[in-house]
Every structure is written in C-alpha cells, then in structure tokens.
Amino acid sequence: MKLSRDLKILDVFCIGAGAMIAGLFILPGLAYAHCGPASIVSFLIAALLAVGGILSESELASAMPKAGGAYFYVTRSMGPALGTTYGITTFVSISLKCAFFLTMAGYFISRMAGWTAEWTAVAVAVFFCALFAVLNITGVKQVGALQRILFCIIAVVLVIYTVYGIPCVNVMRYTPFIKQGSGVTALFFTAGFVFVGFGAIIKVGSMAEEVAQPGSVIPKAMIWSIIVVAVFYLSVVFITQGVLESGELDGERMPLSAAAGIFLGSKGSIVLSAAGVLALLSAANAAIMSAARYLFAAARDGLLFEPMGRVHERFQTPFIAVIFAGCVAAGGIFLPITILVQAASAIFIMNYLFSFLSVIILRESGLQNYQPQFRSPLYPYMHIAGVIGFAGILLFLGANILILCGGLLIGGFFIYWFYGRVNSVREYALLHLIERVTARDHLTDRGLETELKDIIRERDEIVHDHFDHVIEESVIFDIDRRLDAEELFDMMCSRAAEDIDITTSALKNTLIDREKESSTAITSTVAIPHTVIEGEDIFKILIARCRKGTGFFTSDEVNAVFLIISSWDNRNFHLRALAAIAQIVQDPVFEKKWIKAKDEEALRDLILLGERRRYYH
C-alpha cells in the first residue's frame, strides 16, 4: 500500500525548519561552555557544512523521492549492506535527537511550572512521546498542519527577541573571544557538537514519498529552511552572547529565556520559555515521523523485519514503525543529555558524508534513469570537499563517539548479514560504476534502471497512454555499422512485414517514394519515415539506432530512425505519434543520450520518459 501524498511546500519547509530551530533554545549555552563567544563561529561552520550537505540531499530527494530518504539513496548507490547499516544508524540518531528534545521540553515545562522533582521532567517527556506517536499514526496531513502552526509561532517570537535584543548587546561581552584554554580544536569540536541543530533537516528526505510534487518541492523547501534557520541561529546566538554575562550563559540550558528576562522582563522570559517548549515539541514530533520512515523503507525492501513495512489501512501511515520509533525515543529519554547531543550530531555528520558519496557514485555510474530535477552545484569539487570536511569534523568529536558510531555500523551490518542478505538481493549504482571503469559486463542487469524509471513515472505523475503501450511493444534495432537508407529500410520493412499483410518490397518502395517527395528527416540526426497502408487496426512503430550514422537521403548523419506504419482507421493516432516523437527529440540533450544509451531497453526508456504531451482518451 502506498503512502498518501498530503504534504505541500509550506508543510515541508516548516517540518525542516522546525526540526532545526529547536536546538536554538538550548545549544547556545552548551556551546558557550566549550569555547566562549567564539562558539558563534562554530555555529557558522556547522551551518556552512549543512548547506553543502543539503544541496546534495536535495539532488537525491528530487531524483528518488521515496520513504526512507537517505537510506534509500545509500542503498541504491552503495548497496543493501551499507544501506541497512546506514538506515539503522540514522534511525538511532533521529530517535536520540527526539529523546534529547523531549527531555529538554520536559525540563522547560517542569521549570516553568515550578516542579523541582527530577522525575516530573521525565514523566512530561514520556507523555509527549506517546502523544506524538499516536498523532503520527493518525495521519501525516495532521502532523504537517501542526508543524505549520508551531513554526509560525516560534518564528514570530524569535523575530521579537531579535528586534528588542539588538539594542541591549554589550560588545565587551565578546572579549576574550576564545575562552581561555580553548583553541581551534575546540572550535571544530563545538561545530560538530552543535551540528545536531542543523543536521536534523536530513529527515525531510525520509518523508519524500508523502510530498506532493516532490521533485521540485523538496529542494526548494530544504534550501529555504536552512537559509532561514541559519539566519535565526547566528543572529540569536550573537544577541544572547551580548546580553548575558559569561557566568550566566556558560552551560545554561534555557539561555534565550534568561536573556529575554533582561530586556523583556519576566513576561518575556515566560514567552521565550513557552516558545522553546513549542520548538522542542515540534522537533520531537517531526523526529518520530522521520525515524519511522527509515524503518518502513528498509522493511519494504526486505532488509528489516516485515511488520515494520506495514501501512495502516485507514490512516495510510507506517503504524508499527511509528510505535517502535516512539519506544526507542522514550528509552533515550533516560540517557545523559551530553551523550544524546554528541551521538546524534556524529551520526548526522556521517549521514551527510554518505549523501555526498551517493551523489558522486550515482553521477559517475552512467545510470540513464538517474534524472534529478535539481542538481547540486559545483560538482565534484563541493562534494569532495564535503566528504573531507565532514570526516574531519567527525574526528574532532573524539574516540568515544567514533566507537559508538562504529558499534552502530557493525550492529547494522549484522542485521543485514543474518536477515536482510537472505531476504533481499538488490542492484546498486556502485556496480554500474565498477562495470563502467573496468569495462566488465554482466555485473548488472536492468533492475536499478527499471526501478528508477518507475520512480520517475510516480514522481512526475506520468500515466500510461496508448503511445507508451506501442513503444513498449516496438522492435528496436541497435546497429553498430554504417549503412545507407535503402539497406535500413529493407531491414526494418522485412521485420514489419512479418506481422502485417504486405510484402517487404511493397512497403520499402512506398517509403522510398515518400522520401523522394519530401524528406522525413526532421533534424540532422533524427528521421521519422511514415506511411499509411490498406487494412484495418494496423499500427506499428519500429525504431533504429545507427551508431555510426546512415546516409538518409538529405542527411548523412541520421542515427535515430522511427518508422511508423498505420492503417487509415488509425490516422488520428498516427498524427499524434508523429507529434509525440517530434516533441521527445526536441530535448537539447536527446542526441547525446541516444548515442550513450547502453542497450535497446535503455533506448526504449529514453522514449518512454521523454517530455511530451499525453493523450489518455
């Protein structure tokens, strides 16, 4: 059963921005404890790294808008073994991030209510965890509406905080800029530490299958959300550091509330605390939604246990995966906050690193049906730099976090080895790349190309029409030598005559006479010879690729020939087919794709996925 496509661009923007903005209410104080005012540079480094990662994520999401997001990309680019381990580690990181936000929301609410017992914060966090699990089961549309409302409220509060806070900034509070005893290492460690605030936007890709017009909506929403949130982070961190004394900010868990109390009074502090609660709950809600999609996607591929891939008949949501995600997040509430932040940040960093690698592998693999509607710029320089940059930041987080990441990867691999390997065999782009580099054949079949073709049809909402059916049944000649038009006609007419009541010579002479009247070469490289013959219910298209060209009467460079034969009762469809082919070959890169196509089926896909007007009646 398919997931429902209910999320619009504003929903996706608010889910992505809401997932990131929550950290702003907590991280400034925790980051300040590491390197003082210089932590604002760490936020900037984290934001810049996230922008590069999001551009790659946007490309992948626009090409393959499927549930599971980055898990799906990694599986299709680097294989099911790495995909399984990646999906599980990502699920864990998002669940830990959800636990972190729920824990802090419980802390905020307990402090606002005047409750001093530690168990009250835990009880509040567990309550909201259960509530969001139920909400995510009942429907993603309702979740999207809630995210819009919450983010709009939070954004208004932060704008007010910024406007009233700027005049109260004391520049002397930025000296010394780097905390005594800290250095460049501390800057990069802190950048990795606070990356949890920006890395969370990766979860948007996991919900791509539930987004309307995902190819265009997801890249726009992700790019705008990181820009807006980065501006909020840098401006709010700058104001908070300039308002609070060092001793007040160092390690403070509610830094914005403390700063607002100075220039907005007690009521302002309460408003910022309430906004913080909303932001944290919004992010936790989105995290449960996203984490469940990783489990759902892996189970649907046969790499995780089948129940995780079940969809609720009424609500059309992966309800068992949601329940499991809620349980893991609830368990994480009982872990120390520092471990939650560092572990989630580290795995998010690893996720982005894999995203850069996935783009490189998919682009270099030569897959014809890898057709993203958005392409990340500065390829491959930005992507290579991103791999190096994220790997470096990961190292700065320390040995304990690396051991944790390694342990999760090993655990994920064991699950694949003992379950997924037995239940699923899947082709992936890295095999195509190896095949291309080593010039070896038979490492791959049409499995991945066919899957990508189906994804494009679903993404672009392409419905089969009669022309598609004819092309799927058409005979395709792939000719690797030069030949003249008469020889080509003889070959194609001989095959056509096997299915219709006409001789090869009669059909060939009809076509040659037609060419003498007016050439059917519509470009220097494409010809559409066509004829109408006697009979009933006859319609055939035969296709030829002449790799070394054919001397086609008025052109010597024709390498794409579409032969149309129909009876008079199919005259209208005959004209539509002519128009359809003419529209497809107008693509500026059609000729390049036609020559590079791997085989006959690749040629067929090129036609089936070509942009044209469609007729469904």
C-alpha positions in Angstrom: 0.0 0.0 0.0 1.3 3.4 -0.9 1.7 6.4 1.5 -0.6 9.4 0.9 0.9 12.5 -0.7 -0.5 15.2 1.6 2.5 17.4 2.3 2.8 20.7 0.5 5.8 23.1 0.2 4.9 25.0 3.4 4.5 21.8 5.3 7.9 20.6 4.2 9.5 23.9 4.9 8.0 24.0 8.4 8.9 20.4 9.2 12.5 21.0 8.1 12.9 24.4 9.8 11.1 23.2 12.9 13.4 20.3 13.2 16.4 22.6 13.2 15.1 25.6 15.1 14.5 23.7 18.4 18.3 23.5 19.1 18.5 27.3 19.2 16.7 27.4 22.6 19.3 25.1 24.2 22.6 24.9 22.3 23.9 28.5 22.8 24.6 27.8 26.5 26.1 24.3 26.0 28.3 25.5 23.1 29.4 28.6 25.1 30.7 26.2 27.8 33.2 24.8 25.2 34.8 27.8 23.7 33.1 31.0 24.8 31.9 33.7 22.4 33.9 32.0 19.6 31.1 29.4 19.6 29.2 31.6 17.2 32.0 30.7 14.6 31.3 27.1 15.4 27.6 27.6 14.5 28.7 29.3 11.3 30.9 26.3 10.4 28.1 23.9 11.1 25.7 25.9 9.0 28.0 26.1 6.0 28.7 22.4 6.1 24.9 21.8 6.4 24.2 23.9 3.3 26.6 21.8 1.2 25.0 18.6 2.5 21.5 19.9 1.9 22.3 20.7 -1.7 23.4 17.0 -2.2 20.3 15.8 -0.2 18.1 18.0 -2.4 19.5 16.4 -5.6 19.0 12.9 -4.3 15.5 13.7 -3.0 14.5 15.2 -6.3 15.7 12.1 -8.2 14.3 9.5 -5.8 11.5 10.9 -3.6 10.9 7.7 -1.6 10.2 6.9 2.0 13.4 6.4 3.9 15.2 9.3 2.3 18.9 9.0 2.7 18.6 5.3 3.5 17.0 4.8 0.1 19.8 6.8 -1.7 22.6 4.9 0.0 21.1 1.5 -0.7 20.6 2.3 -4.4 24.1 3.9 -4.7 26.3 1.8 -2.4 24.4 -1.4 -1.8 22.0 -3.0 0.7 24.7 -3.9 3.2 25.7 -0.3 3.7 22.2 0.9 3.2 20.9 -1.3 6.0 23.6 -0.2 8.5 23.1 3.4 7.4 19.3 3.2 7.8 19.6 1.8 11.3 22.2 4.3 12.5 20.2 7.1 11.1 17.1 5.8 12.8 19.0 5.7 16.1 20.4 9.2 15.6 17.0 10.7 14.9 15.5 8.8 17.8 18.2 10.1 20.2 17.6 13.6 18.9 13.9 13.1 19.6 14.8 11.9 23.1 17.0 15.0 23.6 14.2 17.4 22.6 11.6 15.6 24.7 13.9 15.6 27.7 14.6 19.4 27.3 10.9 20.1 26.7 10.1 18.2 30.0 12.8 20.3 31.7 11.4 23.6 30.4 7.8 22.7 31.4 8.9 21.5 34.9 10.9 24.6 35.5 8.1 26.9 34.2 5.6 25.0 36.5 7.9 25.2 39.5 8.3 21.4 39.8 11.6 20.5 41.3 11.5 16.7 41.3 13.6 15.3 38.5 11.0 12.6 37.7 8.5 15.2 36.7 10.6 16.3 33.7 10.9 12.6 32.7 7.2 12.0 33.0 6.4 15.0 30.9 8.8 13.8 28.2 7.4 10.3 28.1 3.8 11.7 27.9 4.6 13.8 24.9 6.5 10.9 23.3 3.3 8.7 23.5 1.1 11.6 22.3 3.3 12.2 19.2 3.4 8.5 18.3 -0.4 8.5 18.3 -0.6 11.7 16.3 1.8 10.2 13.7 -0.3 7.1 13.4 -3.5 9.0 12.7 -2.1 10.8 9.6 0.8 12.8 8.2 -1.6 15.6 7.0 -2.5 16.4 10.6 1.2 16.4 11.5 2.0 18.8 8.7 -0.7 21.2 9.8 0.6 21.2 13.4 4.1 21.9 12.2 3.0 24.9 10.2 1.3 26.4 13.2 4.1 25.7 15.7 6.8 27.1 13.4 5.0 30.3 12.6 4.5 31.0 16.4 8.2 30.3 17.1 9.4 32.4 14.2 7.3 35.4 15.4 8.7 35.1 18.9 12.3 34.9 17.6 11.8 38.0 15.5 10.6 39.9 18.5 13.6 38.6 20.5 15.9 39.8 17.8 14.4 43.3 17.4 14.3 44.0 21.2 17.6 42.3 21.9 19.9 44.1 19.4 19.9 47.4 21.3 20.9 45.7 24.5 24.0 43.9 23.2 27.2 44.8 25.0 30.2 44.2 22.7 32.5 43.9 25.7 30.9 40.5 26.5 32.7 39.1 23.4 36.1 39.6 24.9 38.1 37.4 25.2 36.6 36.0 22.1 38.0 32.5 22.6 37.6 31.0 26.0 40.8 30.6 27.9 42.3 27.2 27.4 40.4 26.7 24.1 41.8 26.8 20.6 41.0 25.9 17.0 40.3 22.3 18.1 37.6 23.5 20.4 36.0 25.5 17.6 35.7 22.4 15.4 34.7 20.2 18.3 31.9 22.6 19.1 30.9 22.8 15.4 30.4 19.0 15.5 28.6 19.2 18.8 26.1 21.8 17.6 25.6 20.1 14.2 22.6 18.3 15.7 20.8 21.7 15.3 21.4 21.8 11.5 21.7 18.1 10.7 18.1 17.3 11.5 16.8 18.7 8.2 18.0 15.4 6.6 14.8 13.9 8.0 12.8 15.8 5.3 14.1 13.5 2.7 12.7 10.5 4.6 9.1 11.8 4.1 9.6 12.5 0.3 7.1 9.8 -0.7 4.4 11.8 1.2 5.1 15.1 -0.5 3.1 16.4 -3.4 5.3 17.2 -6.5 8.4 16.1 -4.5 10.9 16.7 -7.4 10.5 20.5 -7.1 9.0 21.0 -3.6 11.7 19.2 -1.6 14.8 21.1 -2.9 13.0 24.5 -2.6 11.8 23.7 0.9 15.1 22.4 2.2 17.2 25.2 0.8 14.9 27.9 2.1 14.6 26.3 5.5 18.4 26.1 6.0 18.8 29.7 5.0 16.1 31.0 7.3 17.2 28.9 10.2 20.9 29.8 9.8 20.0 33.5 9.9 18.0 32.9 13.1 20.8 30.9 14.7 23.6 33.4 14.0 21.5 36.5 15.0 20.0 35.0 18.1 23.3 33.5 19.3 25.0 36.9 18.7 22.4 38.7 20.8 22.3 36.1 23.6 26.1 36.2 24.0 26.0 40.0 24.0 23.3 40.2 26.7 24.2 37.6 29.2 27.3 37.6 31.4 29.8 34.8 30.8 28.8 33.1 34.1 25.1 33.3 33.3 25.5 31.8 29.8 28.1 29.1 30.4 26.2 25.8 30.4 22.8 27.4 30.7 20.0 25.1 29.4 17.5 27.9 28.9 19.8 30.7 27.5 17.1 32.6 25.5 14.7 32.7 28.4 17.5 34.0 30.6 18.5 36.7 28.1 14.8 37.7 27.4 14.4 38.2 31.2 16.9 41.0 31.0 15.5 43.1 28.1 11.8 41.9 28.0 11.2 41.3 31.7 9.7 38.3 33.4 6.8 38.1 30.9 9.3 38.0 28.1 11.2 35.2 29.8 8.0 33.2 30.1 7.1 33.8 26.4 10.6 32.6 25.3 10.3 29.5 27.5 6.9 28.7 26.0 8.3 29.2 22.5 11.2 26.9 23.4 8.7 24.3 24.6 6.8 24.6 21.3 10.0 24.4 19.3 11.2 21.3 21.2 7.9 19.5 20.9 7.6 20.4 17.2 11.1 18.9 16.5 10.4 15.8 18.6 7.1 15.3 16.7 8.9 15.6 13.3 11.7 13.3 14.5 9.3 10.4 15.3 7.7 10.9 11.9 11.1 10.7 10.2 12.6 7.9 12.2 9.7 5.6 11.4 10.2 6.2 7.7 13.7 4.7 7.8 12.4 1.5 9.4 9.5 1.4 7.0 11.7 1.8 3.9 14.2 -0.8 5.0 11.4 -3.3 5.8 9.7 -2.7 2.5 13.0 -3.6 0.8 13.1 -6.8 2.7 16.1 -5.7 4.8 14.3 -5.4 8.1 11.5 -7.4 9.7 8.3 -7.4 7.6 5.9 -5.9 10.2 7.9 -2.6 10.1 6.7 -2.2 6.5 3.0 -2.4 7.2 0.8 0.5 6.4 -2.4 1.2 8.4 -5.4 0.6 6.1 -7.3 3.6 7.4 -4.6 6.2 8.1 -2.1 5.1 5.4 0.8 5.5 7.8 3.5 3.0 8.8 2.0 2.5 12.2 4.2 -0.3 13.6 7.4 1.6 12.6 6.0 4.7 14.3 5.3 2.7 17.5 8.8 1.2 17.5 10.3 4.7 16.9 8.3 6.1 19.8 9.5 3.3 22.1 13.2 3.9 21.2 12.8 7.6 21.7 11.2 7.0 25.1 14.1 4.8 26.1 16.6 7.5 25.1 14.9 10.0 27.5 16.7 8.2 30.3 20.2 8.8 28.8 22.5 11.8 29.8 21.9 14.9 27.6 25.5 15.3 26.5 25.6 11.7 25.1 22.3 12.4 23.3 23.6 15.5 21.6 27.1 14.2 20.7 25.8 10.8 19.4 23.0 12.4 17.3 25.4 15.0 15.9 28.0 12.5 15.0 25.6 10.3 13.1 24.1 13.2 11.3 27.6 14.2 10.2 28.1 10.6 8.9 24.8 10.8 7.1 25.8 13.9 5.2 29.1 12.4 4.3 27.3 9.4 2.8 25.0 11.8 0.9 28.0 13.4 -0.8 29.4 10.0 -1.7 26.0 8.9 -3.1 25.8 11.8 -5.5 29.3 11.1 -6.7 28.6 7.4 -7.3 25.2 8.0 -9.0 26.5 10.6 -11.3 29.6 8.6 -12.3 27.8 5.3 -12.7 26.3 6.3 -16.0 22.8 5.4 -15.0 20.5 6.8 -17.7 17.4 7.0 -15.5 19.1 8.8 -12.7 17.3 12.1 -13.5 17.2 14.6 -10.6 15.1 17.6 -11.1 17.6 19.6 -9.0 21.4 19.2 -9.5 23.7 20.3 -6.7 26.2 22.9 -8.0 30.0 22.9 -8.1 30.2 19.2 -8.8 32.5 17.4 -8.0 34.6 20.0 -6.0 31.9 20.7 -3.4 31.2 17.0 -2.9 34.8 16.0 -2.5 35.4 18.9 -0.1 32.2 17.9 1.8 33.5 14.3 2.3 36.8 15.6 3.6 35.2 18.3 5.8 32.6 16.0 7.4 35.2 13.3 8.0 37.4 15.9 9.7 34.6 17.2 11.9 33.7 13.6 12.9 37.3 13.0 14.1 37.2 16.2 16.3 34.3 14.7 18.3 36.6 12.2 19.9 37.3 8.5 20.2 34.2 7.6 22.3 31.8 8.9 19.7 33.7 7.2 16.9 33.5 3.9 18.8 29.7 4.5 19.3 29.3 5.1 15.5 31.4 2.1 14.7 29.4 -0.1 17.0 26.1 1.0 15.4 27.5 0.3 11.9 28.7 -3.1 13.0 25.3 -3.9 14.6 23.5 -2.7 11.4 25.8 -5.0 9.3 25.0 -8.0 11.5 21.3 -7.4 11.0 21.8 -7.2 7.2 24.0 -10.3 7.2 21.7 -12.5 9.2 18.3 -11.2 7.9 18.5 -8.7 5.0 21.0 -10.6 2.9 18.7 -13.7 2.9 15.6 -11.8 2.1 16.6 -9.2 -0.4 19.0 -9.0 -3.4 19.3 -5.6 -4.9 21.3 -4.0 -7.7 23.1 -0.7 -6.9 24.9 2.1 -8.7 28.4 1.2 -7.4 28.2 -2.0 -9.5 27.4 0.1 -12.6 30.4 2.3 -11.8 32.7 -0.7 -11.4 31.3 -2.1 -14.7 32.0 1.2 -16.4 35.5 1.7 -15.1 36.7 -1.9 -15.6 34.8 -2.4 -18.9 33.4 -5.6 -17.5 29.9 -6.8 -18.5 27.2 -8.8 -16.7 27.7 -7.2 -13.3 24.3 -5.6 -13.6 21.0 -6.2 -15.3 18.1 -3.7 -15.8 16.9 -3.9 -12.2 18.0 -0.5 -11.0 17.3 1.3 -14.2 13.7 -0.1 -14.2 13.2 0.9 -10.6 14.4 4.5 -11.3 12.1 4.6 -14.3 9.2 3.7 -12.2 10.2 6.3 -9.6 10.3 9.0 -12.3 6.8 8.0 -13.5 5.5 8.2 -10.0 7.3 11.5 -9.2 6.2 13.2 -12.4 2.7 11.6 -12.2 3.1 10.0 -15.7 0.1 7.9 -16.6 0.5 5.3 -19.4 -1.2 6.3 -22.7 -1.6 4.4 -25.9 1.7 5.7 -27.3 3.6 4.2 -24.3 2.0 0.9 -24.9 3.1 0.9 -28.6 6.7 1.9 -27.7 6.8 -0.9 -25.1 5.9 -3.4 -27.8 8.1 -1.8 -30.5 11.0 -3.6 -32.2 14.3 -1.8 -31.7 17.3 -2.2 -34.0 20.7 -1.3 -32.5 23.1 -1.1 -35.5 26.8 -0.7 -34.9 27.8 -0.1 -38.5 27.2 2.5 -41.2 24.5 1.7 -43.8 22.5 3.6 -46.4 18.8 4.4 -46.1 17.7 1.6 -48.5 19.5 -1.0 -46.6 18.0 0.2 -43.4 14.5 0.3 -44.9 15.0 -3.2 -46.2 15.9 -4.4 -42.7 13.0 -2.6 -40.9 10.4 -3.4 -43.6 11.3 -7.1 -43.5 10.6 -7.2 -39.8 7.4 -5.2 -40.1 6.1 -7.4 -42.9 6.2 -10.4 -40.6 3.2 -9.0 -38.7 1.1 -7.3 -41.4 -0.3 -8.3 -44.7 2.2 -6.6 -47.0 5.4 -7.6 -48.8 8.8 -6.2 -47.8 9.4 -4.7 -51.3 6.0 -3.0 -51.5 6.4 -1.4 -48.1 10.0 -0.4 -48.8 9.1 1.2 -52.2 6.3 3.1 -50.5 8.7 4.6 -48.0 11.3 5.4 -50.7 8.7 7.2 -52.8 7.6 9.1 -49.8 11.2 10.3 -49.1 11.6 11.4 -52.7 8.5 13.7 -52.3 9.7 15.2 -49.0 12.4 14.1 -46.6 11.2 12.8 -43.2 14.5 13.8 -41.5 13.1 16.4 -39.0 16.7 17.2 -37.8 20.2 16.5 -39.0 20.2 13.3 -36.8 16.5 12.2 -36.5 14.2 10.9 -39.2 10.6 9.8 -38.9 9.6 7.9 -42.1 5.9 7.0 -42.0 3.2 5.7 -44.3 -0.4 4.7 -44.2 -1.4 1.4 -45.8 -4.5 -0.5 -46.6 -6.1 -2.7 -43.9 -7.6 -2.3 -40.5 -6.3 -1.8 -37.0 -2.7 -1.6 -38.0 -0.3 0.5 -36.1 3.4 -0.2 -35.6 6.5 1.8 -34.7 9.9 0.3 -35.4 12.9 2.1 -34.0 16.6 2.0 -35.1 19.7 3.5 -33.6 22.5 3.7 -36.2 25.5 4.3 -34.0 27.8 5.2 -37.0 25.0 7.1 -38.9 23.1 6.3 -42.0 23.0 8.2 -45.3 19.4 9.2 -45.2 18.7 10.9 -48.5 19.1 14.6 -47.4 21.3 13.9 -44.3 24.3 11.8 -43.9 24.3 11.9 -40.0 21.0 10.4 -39.1 21.3 8.0 -36.1 17.7 7.8 -34.8 15.0 6.5 -37.1 11.4 6.0 -36.1 9.4 4.1 -38.7 5.6 4.5 -38.3 3.2 2.2 -40.3 -0.6 2.5 -39.8 -3.9 1.8 -41.5 -6.3 4.6 -42.4 -8.6 3.9 -39.3 -5.6 4.8 -37.1 -4.8 8.1 -39.0 -5.5 10.3 -35.9 -3.3 8.3 -33.7 -0.7 8.3 -36.5 -0.5 12.1 -36.3 -0.4 12.1 -32.5 2.5 9.6 -32.6 4.4 11.8 -35.1 3.9 14.8 -32.8 4.9 12.8 -29.7 8.2 11.7 -31.3 8.9 15.2 -32.6 8.4 16.6 -29.0 10.7 14.0 -27.4 13.6 14.5 -29.8 13.5 18.3 -29.2 15.2 17.8 -25.9 18.6 19.6 -26.3 20.4 16.5 -24.9 18.4 13.9 -26.7 21.1 13.1 -29.3 23.8 12.7 -26.6 21.6 10.4 -24.5 20.6 8.4 -27.6 24.2 7.7 -28.6 25.2 6.9 -25.0 22.2 4.6 -24.2 23.6 1.2 -23.1 21.2 -1.1 -25.0 17.8 -1.5 -26.6 15.9 -1.2 -23.3 17.8 2.0 -22.4 16.7 3.4 -25.8 13.1 2.4 -25.0 13.3 4.1 -21.6 14.6 7.3 -23.2 11.5 7.5 -25.4 9.1 6.5 -22.6 10.4 9.1 -20.2 10.7 11.8 -22.8 8.8 15.1 -22.2 5.7 15.3 -24.4 2.0 15.9 -24.4 0.0 12.9 -23.4 -3.4 11.7 -24.5 -5.4 9.5 -22.2 -8.6 9.2 -24.3 
